[in-house]
Amino acid sequence: MSSPSRHILTAPAWPYANGPRHIGHVSGFALPSDMFSRYQRMAGNKVLMVSGTDEHGTPIQVQADKEGVTARELADRYNRVIAEDLSALGMSYDLFTRTTTRNHYAIVQELFKGLYDNGYIFPKTTMGAISPSTGRTLPDRYIEGTCPICGYDGARGDQCDNCGNQLDPVDLINPVSRINGETPKFVETEHFMLDLPAFTEVLSRYLKGKQGQWRPNVLKFALNLLDDMQPRAISRDLDWGVPIPLEGWRDNPTKKLYVWFDAVVGYFSASVEWARRSGDPEAWRAWWQDPDALAYYFMGKDNIVFHAEIWPAMLLGYNGQGDKGGTPGSLGALNLPTEVVSSEFLTMEGRKFSSSRQVVIYVKDFLERYDVDALRYYIAVAGPENNDTDFTWENFVSRNNDELVAAWGNLVNRSVNMAAKNFGAIPEAGDLTDADRALLQRSRSAFGAVGAELERSRFKNGITEAFDVVRDANRYLSDQAPWKLKDDPERVKSILHVALQVVDDAKTLLTPFLPNSSQKVHEMLGGEGVWSGMPRVETVSEEGGPDYQVITGDYDGTAARWESMPIRPGVPLAKPTPLFTKLDTSVVDEELARLGGNE
């Protein structure tokens, strides 16, 4: 378990505000980060969980043009949709904001100036891709072709997903625009570059120091990228983005900072915004400048390069710690990521998620039909933690029915029901048998085991260990068969007391994963108030800017603690309501019928 009151930054990736999120998205950046944060708060640490919607760049502009709205109108709409979805998932953000705030612009420009002043940003004339039909700049990601390094026929203009190498669109073989299929025109344009090669040595030391700490696939991927570090463009010919804060560039309406540069700064800018909203504008420093503070970044594997290479390089450059030296910017030196916690990809019924082909289920649609904790459970136990995994409706229904309903729900229901029916309250335990003591010890010891897994973001191991306690308790109840002991009410009391104590322990062990149903169990056992804090969506204002929506919440003043707490005999119990809904197997056919046809 962590040492008491450590400051822990949880930094989930920023969802892009060009459409609603589907369950494949949230399996990577969202739910794992919330499970981690809830555990860390319960363990007594000071967590700051921040993120927001990523709202700049050409894809937003392209989508807005298609829909006949402004880029800002599109971003406003999807900021609201995404905030509501993530709140409904129970994502316990201290602040979920957006990249179109004045605060974010100011912090991004400060990071740019710090890097520029230290010599890690320089101007360069490059070849930029233009759409011949519209005259607009094409973003690197919107150009596809054959990779010049490995020959993969589907490489993007910024990176080849097959070999992992950073690319330039002009180097692609047979490049085409993903927007309309035309061949882009390449013209000379001046841009600012981030001098990544100046960080090769310091990044190598940083990453090699993470051996044994990071997931092996993440570290291997990051280390491989060091072999060919190239300067990377951080500005674009766009009219939608953060202005470049230099004389002669600031007022140029067609030159903006590249969306990837401003998005990674968001973790820091959101922390600064949170501090200001908390009433202590300097509060962010405890998470960003305390040498004992820890920072965990959660995302899908397509974002590793930005979080394991580029963001650390930007922080090192701002701190003056690359090959060219320098001095920290005006806000002071900033902490690097402690760990980049990247998940693999989730597919659906053997296919890639695809909104256009309707191989998708959006978060909102999922939660309208199914229990939020059923999704959270599935992602924890069967999600893409270390390997690409496939979501199937058959597996979802079977795990819901066989594990949530038949194991955990059944344990809660029969324990509470028998105690309520026979005694009307939590019974007092009499003399305990070896079997009683063994189960209680098993339950108590699980806090160390499950906590150790959650410390390392091993969610599958953690929830499996917690469910082993549930299964042991079900086995204990079946073996002890209190319903057969009508002539020995004292023994029945002891059995049910032990069972209810383990139900209470399991509720706590499962809280990071299943906060909604844990709240229900808390209330069933006579608990009052909020057990584990839930998020809310609020409208906030910013001086000089429009109002906007954020996710926030009160998480520290709630009852949940990472320890076994003795239940109190005499607390009244009522007949329980089912914890989860059993799903009919017809759900599988219904959902498969909603999916698009085979590719």
N, C-alpha and C positions, 0 to 999 in steps of 0.2 A: 504493500500500500504506500502511497505517496507520503512524504513528510508533511506535517500539518501546514495548512494555509500557504501552499505554494501558489504562485500566480501562473495560470495556464491559459494560453490563448488557443481557442479552437477556431480554425479558419476554413470553413467550407467554401469550395469553389463558387464563383459568382455565376448563377444561371443567366443565359443570354436572353434578353427581353424581346425575342422575335416570335414567341409563341408559347403555348402552355407546356408544362413539363410532363413527361410520361414516366412510368415507373422505372424504366431503364436509367433515366437521368438520376432519379433520387436514390437509386440503389448504390450509386458511387459517391456523390458528394454529400448527400443530405442525411439519410438515416444513420449511417455509421458515425457521423460527427455528433449527432444528437445522443446516441447511445453512450459514446465516450464522455460527452459533456455532463450528462446526467449522473453517470457514475462518479466523475471527478468531483462534482458538487457534493454528492452524498458522502464522499470520502473526506470532505472537509477542505477541499481546495477552492481557491478563488478563481473561478472560470470567467473568461470574457469570450463569448461566442459571437462573432461578427461576420457579416457578409452583406450581399445585396444583389440587385439586378445589374447586369453588365449591359449598358445601353447605347454605346457608340459603335462606329464602324459601318462599312458599306452594306453588310447583310441587312441591317435595320433599315438603311435608306432604300435598298432594293425592295424589301418587303413593303415599306411604306408607299413607294411609288406604285407598286402592284395594286395596293388597296386604295389608292387615291387619298392618302392622309399624309400629314407631316411626320417626320421621323420622331419628333417629340410626342405627337399624339399616339403613335404606335407604342413607343416606350412606356408612356403613361398607362395605356391599357394593359399591357402585359406585366408591368410592374404590379398592378393591382391583382391580376389573375394569379401570378406566381406567389405573391405574398399571402394571398388567401389559401392557396393550395398547401404551402409549406407550414402555415399556421395550423391548418386542419390535420397535417401529419404529426403535429405535436412538436415541431422543431423549436427548441428552446433558445432562440436567438436573444442575446441581450440587445442587439440592434441588427436588423436586416434593413438596409437602406438602398441607395441607388447611386450610380456613377454620374448622374446629371445634377448633383447638388453643387452649390457654390463652394462649399467646404471641400468637396472632392477635387474640383478644379484647382483650388489653391494649394492643396497638398501635393497633387500630381506635379504642378508647376514648381513647387519647392524641391521635390525629388529630382526633377529635370535639371534645375539650376545647380543643385549640389553636385550632380554627376558631371555637368558641363564645366563647372568651375574647377573640378578635380581632373579634367582632361579625358574623361571616359566617354564623352559624346562629341562627335565631330561631324561636320557637313561633308557630303560626298555627292557627286553627280552620278546617278545610276540610270538604268533603263527601267522605265515604269510601263506597266501594261495599261492600255487604254481600250475601251470598247469602241470599235469603228462606228457603230450605229448611234451611240449616245454621246460619245466624247468624254464619258466619265471614266475615272480610274477604276480598274478592276482590282479588288483585293487579291493578294496571293492565294488565299484559300479558295477563291472562286475560279481559279485556273487549274485545270487538270491536264495531265499528259503522262508520258512515259518517263520514269525516273532515269536520269543519265548515269546513275551509279549502279543500281541493281537491275534495271530493266523492268521494274514493276509498272504495269499498265493501269495506273489509277492513282499516281502520285499527285499530291497537291503542290501548288506553287510555293508553299512555305516549308513543307516537310513531307518526306515519304514515310507513310505508316508501315511500309514493309521492312525497310532497312533502318528507319529511324533517323536518317540524315537530314540536316537542315538544307533546304534548297532555295534557289532563286527562280522565279517563274521563267525568266529568259533562258535558263538552262534546260527546261523541260523539252523533251522531244515531242513534236506534234501537239503543242499546247492548244487547248480550247477553253472557251468561257463556259462555266457551268450555268450561267444565267440564260444564255440563248444559243449556245453551241458555236458561236462565231470564233474565228481565229483572232486573238488579240493583236493589237498593234503596239509595238514597243517604241517609246520615245524617251529622249533624255529629260531627266528631272532632278532637281537637287533635293536631297533629304539628309536628315540627321541619322547617324549610325551609333549604336551602342557598341563600344569596343570590347566585345566578349573575349577575344584572345588575351587581353590584358588581365583576365581573371583565371586563365587556365591553371596556373600553379596554385593559387590560393583556393580555388574550387576543388582541385584535386585533393589537397590536404583536408579540406572540409568534408568532402564526400567519403574519403578513405577512413576518416575518423568515425563514420557512421556504420562501419562493418559490424554485423551482429545486432544492430539496433533497428535498421530499416528492413522492410520486406525485401528479400533477396532480388526479386524481379525488378523492383523500383531502383535499387542501388545499382544493379548491373546495367540497366538501361541508361541511368544518369552518367555512370562512369564511361560507358561506351561513347557518349556524345562528346566527351572531352577530347577525343582523338582528332576532331576536325572542327574546332571552334572558329567561326567566321564572324566578322562584324555584322550586326543585324539592324535593319532599318527600323527606326522608331517614330518616323513621321510618314504621312501619306497625303496625297493630293485629294483632299476631301473637304466638304463644307460642314460635316457633322462630327464633332469631336472636341477635345480639349485644345484650346489655342496654344501655340508654341510661345513661351514667355521670353522671347528675345527681340530686341529692336530690329525692325525690318521684317520680322516674321509674325509678331503678335497680331498685327492688323491684317495679315494676308488671309482673306476669307477662304482660300482654297488649300491652305496648308494646316494640317492638324496633327496632333500626336496620334500615333497608331493605337488602335483599340487595345491590343494586348499589353502595351506599355501602361496605359492608364488603369486597366482592369486589375493587374496584380498589386498596384499601389492601393487599391480599394481596401485591402485588409487593414492597412495603416490608417487611411483616411476615415474608415468607419469607426476605428478605435478612438480617433480624435473627436469625431462627431458624438460618439457615445459618451465620452468624458464630458464634453460641453453640456450635453443633455442631462447628465447625472448631477450637474451643479458644481463639479470640480474639474475645470478645463485641463488640469495637469494629470488627472488620474490615469490616463493612458500610459504614462511613463513606467508604471509598475509592471506592465506586461511587455513593454518594448525596450526597456533599458536596464532593468534589474538583471544582473548576470545569473541569478538563480531561477528566473522565469523560464517557462517552457512554452514552445509554440508548435502546434500540430496542424498541418494543412491536409484537408480531405478532398479527394477528387477522383475522377476516372482516369484511366491510364493515358488517354489522349492529351492530358494536361501536365504530364510529368516534366516535360522539357521546360515549361514556363515556371514551375515551382521548385524544381531541383537544380536548375541551371540559371535561368534568366533572372528570376526574382532575387536569389542569393547574390548574383553578380551586381544587380542594381543596388542592393543594400550595402554590399562591400564597397562599391564605388562611392556611394553617398557617405560611407564611413571613412573613405580615404584609405582603403586597405587592399587595393589592387596593385599591379606592377608599377603604376605611376605614382603611388603614394597619394598624398592629399590630406585634407583636414575634414572632419565631420561637418556636415551642413548645419544650418542654424538651429535645427531641432535636436542636434546631438546624435551620437552613434546609435544605431538601431540593431536589435537582435535578429539573428538569422533563424530559419526554421530548425526546430529540434528534430522533427520528422515530417517527411512527405508521405502521407498515408494514402496510397493510391489503390483503388480497386480495379479489377479487370472489367470486362463488358458483360452486361446481361443481354441475352437474346430472348426472343419470344417465339415459342413453338418452332424452334429450330431455325428461325430467320432473324436477320437484323431488324431492329425497330425501324419502321419507316412510316412517317406520317402520310406521305403521298400515296403509299400503297395500302394504307390503313392497317399495317401490321403494328398495332399500337394500342395501349390503353392509357389514357391520360389520368393523372392523379385524381382530378375532380370526379371523373366518371367512375373510377375504381371506388372511391370513398362514398359515392352515392349508393353503391350496391353492396359493399362489403365493409367489415369492421376494420378500422384503422390499425388496430393491434394485430389483426391477421396478416396485413401487409408487412408491418414492422417485424413480426415473427418470421415470416417467410424470408425476408431480406437478411435477417440475422443468421438464420440456420441454413439457408440454401442460396444466399446471394453470391455475387462474384468477388469474394474477398481476395482469393489468391489465383483463381482461374476463371476464364470465361464460363458462365453458367447459363442454362436455358430455363426461362420461366415457362412452365406449362400449366394450363388450367387444371389438368388432372392432378398434378402434384400439389398445386395450391389447395384444391378441395380436400385432397387426402390428408395433407398436413393440418389443415384447419380442423377436420373432423376427428382424425386419429390422435392428434397431439394436443391441440388447444382445447377441444371439446372433451375428448375421451380421457385425457390424462390430467391436465391442469384444471379445467372446468369441473371435471368429475370429482377431483379431490376436494376442491372448495365446496362444491354443492353438497356432497355427502357428509363432509365433516361438520359444516355449519348446520345443515339440515338436522342431523342426528342430535347435535347438542341443543339446538333450538327446540326440537320436538320433545326431548327427554328432560331437559333441565331449564330451558328458557333463557339460559345465560351461559357464559364461558364457565365450565365446571372447574373445581379445584382438583389438583392431582393428589392422589394418595401415595402409597409406596410404589416406587418405580421398579419395573423388571429390567433385566439386561437388555431385552429388545427395545424397551422404551428409551433407555439411556443411549443405546447404540444409535437410534434414529435421531435423537436430539443432538448427539455429538456430530453425526454425519451432516446435519443441517447447519450447525454452527461452523463447522470446518469449511463449508462451501464458500463462506464469505472470503476467506483468504484465496481459495482456488479460483473462484469466478472473478474476484477483483484483480488477481494477477493477470488473467487473460484480458480483461478490459483495459488494464494499464498499457498493454501491448497492442490494443485494437484488434484482438483476436476474438471477434464477436461470435463466430460459429462455435469455437471451443467454450466460450463463456456461457452461452445460452444452453449448450448441450449439457454442461456440468450442472447448471441450475435445474434443467429438466430431469436429470438423473435423481436429484433430491425429490422431485415431484413423484417420479416412478417408485422410488424407495418408499415414500409415504403411502402411496396407493397399495403397494405390496404389504406394508405393515398393517394397514387397515383390513385388508383381506385376510391376512394371517390371524390377526387378533379377533376378527369377527365380533365386534361389540354387540351387534344385533342378536347374537345367540346367547348373550350373558344376562338375560332378564333377571336371574336370581342373584346377580352380583353387581348392583348399581355402583358400588365404590370402584370396582375395576373398570366399569364402563366410563366413569368420570375420568379416571387416569388416562385411559386410551384416547378419549376425545380431547382431553387437555393437551396431550402430546401431539395429536394430529393437528389441532388448531394452532399450536405453537409453530409447527413446521409449515402450516399454511401461511402463517404470518411471516416466517422467515423467507419462504419462497416468494411471497409477494414482494419483499424487499429485494431479493436477488434478481427478480424479473423486472423491477421498476425501470432500469435504464432501457430495456427492450420494449416493455409493454406498460407504459405509464398510465394509460387510460383504464385498463382492467385492474391494475394495481390500486388505483384510486377506489374502484368498486369494492375490492377485497378489504381495503382499509375501512371503508364504511360498513361493510357486512360484519366486521369484527368489532364494531362499536367505535371506530376512530372518527374523529371530528375534524372539520377543516380540510385544507388542501394538503394532500400527502406529497405529491411532487408537482412543482409549478408548471403551468401550461402557458403557452404564448398567447398574445392577443395582437390584433392589427389596430394601429392607431394612426390618426391623421396628425401630422406635425407641420410646423411652419419653419421657415428659414428667412432670416432678414434679407430682403432684396430678391427673394425667389418665390415661386409658387408653393402652395401647400402640397404635401405628398404623404403617401402611406408608408409606414414602417411596421416591422414586427418587433415587439419587445415583450417583457414579462418580468414578474417577480419570482425568482427561483431560490433565493437564499433563505427566505424566511419560512420555508415549508418544513414539514415534519421529517421527511425522508433522510435517514442516516444509514451509512453502510455498516450495519451491525445487527446482531440478533437482539431484539428488545423483548423482555418477558411480557407475555400477554397477562391481562388482569382478570382473575376469576371474578365472577359476579356481574361482568358487563353484559347487559341484555342482548340477546340474539333473536333475530326474526327469521322466518323462512326465506331462504335466499332466492334471488332470481338468477336465471342462467347467466354465466359469465360470457359465454360466446354462443353464437348462432350456428347450429349444424346446417351445412349446405347440402342441398339435394344434388345428386350426381348429374342431374339434367343441366346444371349450371355449366358444365364443361361444353356440352353441345351448343348451348345458347351463346357462350362467349366465342367459341370457334366460328359460329355462324356470323358473328359481328366482325371478325377479322377479314381483311382483304383476301382475295384469291391467291393461290400459290404463284410464286414468281415464275 
